[in-house]
Amino acid sequence: MSPLLGRRKPKTSGPTWDEKNTLAANTSAAQAAGEGWRFSLKGSPRHYDDVRLIIEGSGTATVYFGEALTYERGAGVALWRIRARDLDWLPELYRWWAEQERIEPIRFTFHLYIPPDMKYPTLDLRQKPAEAVAALIRERAPRD
């Protein structure tokens, strides 16, 4: 496309602020191979980066695909598709979640989706403690 009135837009060097400073800018971190249980979580877009850091912080799980904002039945949600060799990060997620609800006036939840049924949630994480959710994932989620 030709520049308007002969002026060229100056080129910016380097990545943008979003590319450097937020995980939300990286919507996908797909890997060719991996092992572990495969499942998805959906929750509040506001907390996308924090949740991703908790999941990947243990080193035993990875978000192989994530979207900070997607739409499901008209509602904006965040999506984390997870491959986990261990579920030791789940209690930390629950602790962080309780703290967020304590300091903010907004309640939110996470929904667990287990393949192949990705249309409807398997479980609302608010209904079960972390240990029960981990047991359900181990029992029903496909493992690579």
ZADRENMAR-72113 format. One record per atom (N, C-alpha, C): residue in one letter; y, x negated, z; atom name. Coordinates in nm, 3 decimals. Each point is the difference from the previous one (the first is absolute). Layout:
BEGIN
  residuo        v        u        w  atomo
        A        Y        X        Z     CA
...
END
This chain:
BEGIN
  residuo        v        u        w  atomo
        M   -0.116   -0.084    0.000      N
        M    0.116    0.084    0.000     CA
        M    0.124   -0.090    0.000      C
        S    0.097    0.032   -0.084      N
        S    0.120   -0.083   -0.009     CA
        S    0.095    0.032    0.113      C
        P    0.070   -0.101    0.049      N
        P    0.094    0.023    0.108     CA
        P    0.121    0.079   -0.049      C
        L    0.053    0.081    0.085      N
        L    0.117    0.081   -0.031     CA
        L    0.123   -0.090   -0.009      C
        L    0.075    0.011   -0.108      N
        L    0.123   -0.075   -0.023     CA
        L   -0.022   -0.152    0.000      C
        G   -0.120   -0.042   -0.034      N
        G   -0.027   -0.141   -0.015     CA
        G   -0.018   -0.078    0.129      C
        R    0.007    0.066    0.116      N
        R   -0.019   -0.071    0.126     CA
        R   -0.147    0.000    0.039      C
        R   -0.041   -0.109    0.052      N
        R   -0.139   -0.009    0.046     CA
        R   -0.004    0.010    0.153      C
        K   -0.103    0.064    0.046      N
        K   -0.021    0.011    0.143     CA
        K   -0.046   -0.136    0.053      C
        P    0.064   -0.050    0.104      N
        P   -0.043   -0.130    0.052     CA
        P   -0.142    0.008    0.055      C
        K   -0.076   -0.105   -0.026      N
        K   -0.137   -0.004    0.049     CA
        K    0.000   -0.037    0.147      C
        T   -0.084    0.068    0.075      N
        T   -0.015   -0.035    0.140     CA
        T   -0.119   -0.093    0.013      C
        S    0.013   -0.095    0.085      N
        S   -0.112   -0.093    0.018     CA
        S   -0.075    0.036    0.127      C
        G   -0.130   -0.012   -0.008      N
        G   -0.084    0.024    0.117     CA
        G   -0.032    0.146    0.022      C
        P   -0.085    0.026    0.096      N
        P   -0.042    0.137    0.029     CA
        P    0.110    0.080    0.070      C
        T   -0.009    0.130   -0.008      N
        T    0.095    0.088    0.066     CA
        T   -0.027    0.002    0.150      C
        W    0.089    0.061    0.075      N
        W   -0.017    0.011    0.145     CA
        W   -0.130    0.071    0.032      C
        D   -0.030    0.112   -0.068      N
        D   -0.123    0.075    0.025     CA
        D   -0.124   -0.084   -0.025      C
        E    0.002   -0.076   -0.107      N
        E   -0.116   -0.084   -0.034     CA
        E   -0.024   -0.107    0.106      C
        K    0.106   -0.049    0.059      N
        K   -0.014   -0.106    0.100     CA
        K   -0.029    0.054    0.139      C
        N    0.053    0.117    0.033      N
        N    0.002    0.041    0.140     CA
        N   -0.082    0.121    0.039      C
        T   -0.059    0.071   -0.092      N
        T   -0.080    0.114    0.041     CA
        T   -0.135    0.001   -0.068      C
        L   -0.098    0.043    0.075      N
        L   -0.133    0.016   -0.057     CA
        L   -0.003    0.120   -0.092      C
        A    0.093    0.094    0.020      N
        A    0.003    0.119   -0.084     CA
        A    0.026   -0.035   -0.145      C
        A    0.063   -0.113   -0.025      N
        A    0.024   -0.041   -0.138     CA
        A   -0.130   -0.037   -0.070      C
        N   -0.099   -0.039    0.076      N
        N   -0.131   -0.034   -0.055     CA
        N   -0.090    0.121    0.012      C
        T    0.002    0.088   -0.097      N
        T   -0.078    0.122    0.012     CA
        T   -0.148   -0.023   -0.017      C
        S   -0.037   -0.111   -0.057      N
        S   -0.142   -0.024   -0.021     CA
        S   -0.033   -0.146    0.025      C
        A   -0.107   -0.021    0.072      N
        A   -0.049   -0.135    0.023     CA
        A   -0.148   -0.002   -0.035      C
        A   -0.034    0.057   -0.113      N
        A   -0.141    0.015   -0.038     CA
        A   -0.069   -0.134   -0.012      C
        Q   -0.122   -0.002    0.044      N
        Q   -0.081   -0.120   -0.008     CA
        Q   -0.122    0.030   -0.085      C
        A   -0.045   -0.099   -0.071      N
        A   -0.115    0.019   -0.089     CA
        A   -0.126    0.029    0.079      C
        A   -0.018   -0.064    0.112      N
        A   -0.122    0.020    0.078     CA
        A    0.034   -0.003    0.148      C
        G   -0.090    0.049    0.078      N
        G    0.016    0.001    0.144     CA
        G   -0.118    0.070    0.061      C
        E   -0.002    0.001    0.130      N
        E   -0.108    0.069    0.067     CA
        E    0.055    0.075    0.119      C
        G   -0.071    0.102    0.042      N
        G    0.042    0.079    0.114     CA
        G   -0.003    0.148   -0.031      C
        W    0.035    0.079    0.101      N
        W    0.007    0.144   -0.017     CA
        W    0.126    0.034   -0.078      C
        R   -0.011    0.096   -0.091      N
        R    0.115    0.045   -0.078     CA
        R    0.038    0.141    0.043      C
        F    0.128    0.019    0.031      N
        F    0.052    0.130    0.040     CA
        F    0.151   -0.004   -0.017      C
        S    0.063    0.116    0.018      N
        S    0.145    0.008   -0.015     CA
        S    0.062    0.068    0.122      C
        L    0.121   -0.037    0.027      N
        L    0.083    0.068    0.099     CA
        L    0.125    0.050   -0.071      C
        K    0.046    0.116    0.042      N
        K    0.128    0.052   -0.047     CA
        K    0.082    0.036    0.123      C
        G    0.129   -0.030   -0.007      N
        G    0.086    0.027    0.114     CA
        G    0.146    0.001   -0.040      C
        S    0.085   -0.027    0.097      N
        S    0.144    0.006   -0.021     CA
        S    0.051   -0.118   -0.084      C
        P    0.077    0.029   -0.106      N
        P    0.057   -0.109   -0.080     CA
        P    0.094   -0.090    0.080      C
        R    0.058    0.053    0.104      N
        R    0.094   -0.076    0.083     CA
        R   -0.065   -0.124    0.061      C
        H   -0.129    0.007    0.025      N
        H   -0.069   -0.106    0.072     CA
        H   -0.093   -0.084   -0.089      C
        Y    0.019    0.005   -0.130      N
        Y   -0.091   -0.068   -0.093     CA
        Y   -0.017   -0.149    0.033      C
        D    0.110   -0.072    0.010      N
        D   -0.008   -0.145    0.022     CA
        D   -0.066   -0.035    0.133      C
        D    0.036    0.070    0.107      N
        D   -0.057   -0.029    0.131     CA
        D   -0.151    0.022    0.001      C
        V   -0.044    0.111   -0.058      N
        V   -0.143    0.031   -0.002     CA
        V   -0.074   -0.104   -0.084      C
        R    0.056   -0.037   -0.112      N
        R   -0.065   -0.101   -0.083     CA
        R   -0.014   -0.133    0.074      C
        L    0.103   -0.039    0.073      N
        L   -0.008   -0.123    0.079     CA
        L   -0.107    0.008    0.109      C
        I   -0.015    0.115    0.063      N
        I   -0.103    0.018    0.103     CA
        I   -0.138   -0.011   -0.063      C
        I   -0.021    0.068   -0.111      N
        I   -0.131   -0.001   -0.067     CA
        I   -0.037   -0.142   -0.042      C
        E    0.092   -0.069   -0.063      N
        E   -0.031   -0.133   -0.052     CA
        E    0.017   -0.110    0.105      C
        G    0.056    0.033    0.114      N
        G    0.025   -0.100    0.104     CA
        G   -0.125   -0.058    0.062      C
        S   -0.107    0.075    0.002      N
        S   -0.123   -0.050    0.062     CA
        S   -0.072   -0.101   -0.088      C
        G    0.029    0.003   -0.129      N
        G   -0.068   -0.090   -0.093     CA
        G   -0.136    0.050   -0.045      C
        T   -0.043    0.114    0.054      N
        T   -0.131    0.054   -0.038     CA
        T    0.011    0.122   -0.089      C
        A    0.123    0.039   -0.031      N
        A    0.022    0.117   -0.086     CA
        A    0.115   -0.030   -0.095      C
        T   -0.003    0.065   -0.114      N
        T    0.107   -0.017   -0.096     CA
        T    0.035    0.134   -0.063      C
        V    0.127    0.018   -0.030      N
        V    0.044    0.117   -0.076     CA
        V   -0.009   -0.042   -0.145      C
        Y   -0.106    0.045   -0.068      N
        Y   -0.017   -0.044   -0.139     CA
        Y    0.083    0.083   -0.096      C
        F    0.052    0.113    0.045      N
        F    0.096    0.077   -0.078     CA
        F    0.083    0.080    0.099      C
        G    0.130   -0.004   -0.017      N
        G    0.086    0.076    0.089     CA
        G    0.122    0.051   -0.072      C
        E    0.048    0.114    0.043      N
        E    0.124    0.056   -0.053     CA
        E    0.084    0.046    0.118      C
        A    0.123   -0.047    0.005      N
        A    0.090    0.037    0.108     CA
        A    0.042    0.146   -0.009      C
        L    0.003    0.055   -0.121      N
        L    0.036    0.140   -0.017     CA
        L   -0.075    0.058   -0.118      C
        T   -0.082    0.097    0.029      N
        T   -0.069    0.077   -0.102     CA
        T    0.006    0.145    0.044      C
        Y   -0.038    0.090   -0.086      N
        Y    0.011    0.142    0.033     CA
        Y   -0.136    0.065   -0.003      C
        E   -0.025    0.080    0.103      N
        E   -0.124    0.074    0.010     CA
        E    0.035    0.144    0.037      C
        R   -0.030    0.090   -0.091      N
        R    0.030    0.143    0.020     CA
        R    0.146    0.022    0.039      C
        G    0.090   -0.075   -0.063      N
        G    0.143    0.016    0.021     CA
        G    0.058   -0.078    0.117      C
        A   -0.084   -0.064    0.079      N
        A    0.049   -0.076    0.115     CA
        A   -0.002   -0.150   -0.030      C
        G    0.102   -0.070    0.044      N
        G    0.004   -0.144   -0.017     CA
        G   -0.088   -0.068    0.104      C
        V   -0.091   -0.084   -0.043      N
        V   -0.090   -0.072    0.091     CA
        V   -0.013   -0.145   -0.044      C
        A   -0.041   -0.083    0.092      N
        A   -0.035   -0.139   -0.032     CA
        A   -0.152   -0.007   -0.013      C
        L   -0.046   -0.089   -0.086      N
        L   -0.143   -0.014   -0.026     CA
        L   -0.041   -0.145    0.022      C
        W   -0.106   -0.017    0.078      N
        W   -0.060   -0.132    0.021     CA
        W   -0.147    0.012   -0.038      C
        R   -0.043   -0.069   -0.105      N
        R   -0.143   -0.007   -0.034     CA
        R   -0.051   -0.131    0.059      C
        I   -0.098    0.012    0.085      N
        I   -0.039   -0.111    0.087     CA
        I   -0.144   -0.043   -0.027      C
        R   -0.020   -0.131    0.004      N
        R   -0.135   -0.057    0.002     CA
        R   -0.007   -0.082    0.129      C
        A   -0.092    0.037    0.090      N
        A   -0.005   -0.063    0.131     CA
        A   -0.139   -0.053    0.032      C
        R   -0.007   -0.128    0.036      N
        R   -0.126   -0.058    0.046     CA
        R   -0.023    0.037    0.146      C
        D    0.108    0.024    0.073      N
        D   -0.006    0.037    0.140     CA
        D    0.112    0.100    0.026      C
        L   -0.014    0.077    0.104      N
        L    0.101    0.103    0.031     CA
        L    0.072   -0.031    0.130      C
        D    0.011   -0.127    0.034      N
        D    0.064   -0.041    0.124     CA
        D    0.151    0.026    0.003      C
        W    0.060    0.033   -0.112      N
        W    0.143    0.029   -0.007     CA
        W    0.031    0.146    0.036      C
        L   -0.101    0.087    0.004      N
        L    0.024    0.142    0.029     CA
        L    0.061    0.024    0.139      C
        P   -0.051   -0.061    0.108      N
        P    0.065    0.021    0.130     CA
        P    0.147   -0.044    0.000      C
        E    0.030   -0.108   -0.072      N
        E    0.140   -0.046   -0.010     CA
        E    0.086    0.104   -0.073      C
        L   -0.056    0.060   -0.104      N
        L    0.072    0.106   -0.072     CA
        L    0.030    0.117    0.093      C
        Y   -0.098    0.040    0.081      N
        Y    0.021    0.109    0.095     CA
        Y    0.105   -0.037    0.105      C
        R    0.000   -0.124    0.050      N
        R    0.102   -0.043    0.098     CA
        R    0.139    0.004   -0.062      C
        W    0.011   -0.053   -0.121      N
        W    0.129    0.000   -0.070     CA
        W    0.047    0.143   -0.024      C
        W   -0.091    0.086   -0.042      N
        W    0.030    0.141   -0.028     CA
        W    0.054    0.068    0.126      C
        A   -0.065   -0.018    0.114      N
        A    0.045    0.060    0.126     CA
        A    0.140   -0.051    0.036      C
        E    0.025   -0.128   -0.021      N
        E    0.131   -0.057    0.030     CA
        E    0.108    0.058   -0.092      C
        Q   -0.030    0.016   -0.129      N
        Q    0.096    0.057   -0.094     CA
        Q    0.036    0.143    0.039      C
        E   -0.099    0.077    0.041      N
        E    0.028    0.138    0.040     CA
        E    0.074    0.006    0.132      C
        R   -0.015   -0.103    0.083      N
        R    0.073   -0.004    0.126     CA
        R    0.148   -0.029   -0.023      C
        I    0.030   -0.093   -0.094      N
        I    0.140   -0.040   -0.018     CA
        I    0.074    0.083   -0.104      C
        E   -0.073    0.071   -0.085      N
        E    0.065    0.084   -0.102     CA
        E   -0.031    0.147    0.028      C
        P    0.091    0.089   -0.033      N
        P   -0.023    0.141    0.029     CA
        P   -0.089    0.071   -0.103      C
        I   -0.058   -0.075   -0.091      N
        I   -0.076    0.061   -0.109     CA
        I   -0.148   -0.030    0.017      C
        R   -0.081    0.105   -0.001      N
        R   -0.146   -0.018    0.004     CA
        R   -0.050   -0.011   -0.143      C
        F   -0.099   -0.085   -0.020      N
        F   -0.061   -0.016   -0.132     CA
        F   -0.148   -0.027    0.020      C
        T   -0.075    0.010   -0.107      N
        T   -0.144   -0.020    0.011     CA
        T   -0.052   -0.080   -0.118      C
        F   -0.124   -0.040    0.010      N
        F   -0.070   -0.068   -0.108     CA
        F   -0.122    0.083   -0.036      C
        H   -0.031    0.005   -0.128      N
        H   -0.120    0.069   -0.046     CA
        H   -0.094   -0.102   -0.062      C
        L   -0.127    0.013    0.032      N
        L   -0.104   -0.089   -0.052     CA
        L   -0.067    0.067   -0.119      C
        Y   -0.016   -0.075   -0.107      N
        Y   -0.069    0.047   -0.120     CA
        Y   -0.115   -0.096   -0.028      C
        I   -0.119    0.055   -0.019      N
        I   -0.117   -0.082   -0.028     CA
        I   -0.053    0.037   -0.138      C
        P   -0.017   -0.099   -0.089      N
        P   -0.052    0.029   -0.134     CA
        P   -0.140    0.060    0.010      C
        P   -0.039    0.084   -0.092      N
        P    0.067    0.032   -0.125     CA
        P    0.098    0.116    0.012      C
        D    0.008    0.068    0.114      N
        D    0.088    0.115    0.014     CA
        D    0.139   -0.045    0.043      C
        M    0.084   -0.030   -0.098      N
        M    0.134   -0.048    0.029     CA
        M    0.105    0.110   -0.010      C
        K   -0.044    0.122   -0.028      N
        K    0.095    0.111   -0.015     CA
        K    0.040    0.058    0.136      C
        Y   -0.096    0.007    0.091      N
        Y    0.027    0.059    0.132     CA
        Y   -0.033   -0.102    0.109      C
        P    0.080   -0.001    0.107      N
        P   -0.026   -0.099    0.106     CA
        P   -0.130    0.027    0.073      C
        T   -0.065   -0.108    0.038      N
        T   -0.121    0.008    0.081     CA
        T    0.037    0.030    0.144      C
        L    0.113   -0.057    0.045      N
        L    0.037    0.010    0.140     CA
        L    0.149   -0.025    0.019      C
        D    0.059    0.073    0.094      N
        D    0.134   -0.030    0.049     CA
        D   -0.020   -0.096    0.117      C
        L    0.054   -0.120   -0.007      N
        L   -0.024   -0.099    0.104     CA
        L    0.050    0.043    0.137      C
        R    0.089    0.097    0.006      N
        R    0.048    0.051    0.128     CA
        R   -0.112    0.070    0.078      C
        Q   -0.103    0.047   -0.070      N
        Q   -0.109    0.076    0.063     CA
        Q   -0.102   -0.087    0.072      C
        K   -0.010   -0.128   -0.034      N
        K   -0.105   -0.086    0.056     CA
        K    0.059   -0.133    0.046      C
        P   -0.062   -0.063    0.100      N
        P    0.044   -0.134    0.041     CA
        P   -0.044   -0.105   -0.102      C
        A    0.055   -0.119    0.012      N
        A   -0.027   -0.107   -0.096     CA
        A   -0.149   -0.032   -0.012      C
        E   -0.072    0.000    0.111      N
        E   -0.143   -0.034   -0.002     CA
        E   -0.079    0.103   -0.081      C
        A    0.033    0.128    0.014      N
        A   -0.069    0.105   -0.075     CA
        A    0.031   -0.008   -0.149      C
        V    0.124   -0.034   -0.033      N
        V    0.038   -0.016   -0.141     CA
        V   -0.075   -0.118   -0.061      C
        A   -0.008   -0.111    0.074      N
        A   -0.073   -0.117   -0.049     CA
        A   -0.147    0.034   -0.022      C
        A   -0.061    0.075    0.091      N
        A   -0.140    0.040   -0.016     CA
        A   -0.018    0.088   -0.123      C
        L    0.092    0.091   -0.024      N
        L   -0.007    0.088   -0.117     CA
        L    0.012   -0.081   -0.129      C
        I    0.090   -0.095   -0.003      N
        I    0.016   -0.085   -0.119     CA
        I   -0.127   -0.079   -0.026      C
        R   -0.056   -0.060    0.106      N
        R   -0.123   -0.078   -0.016     CA
        R   -0.115    0.086   -0.052      C
        E   -0.003    0.124    0.044      N
        E   -0.109    0.090   -0.038     CA
        E    0.015    0.055   -0.142      C
        R    0.122    0.036   -0.040      N
        R    0.017    0.076   -0.124     CA
        R    0.069   -0.072   -0.115      C
        A    0.075   -0.105    0.028      N
        A    0.075   -0.067   -0.109     CA
        A   -0.094   -0.088   -0.082      C
        P    0.023   -0.006   -0.131      N
        P   -0.080   -0.091   -0.083     CA
        P    0.032   -0.145    0.035      C
        R   -0.101   -0.083   -0.012      N
        R    0.017   -0.142    0.032     CA
        R   -0.032   -0.084   -0.122      C
        D    0.090   -0.092   -0.032      N
        D   -0.021   -0.090   -0.114     CA
        D   -0.090   -0.115    0.039      C
END
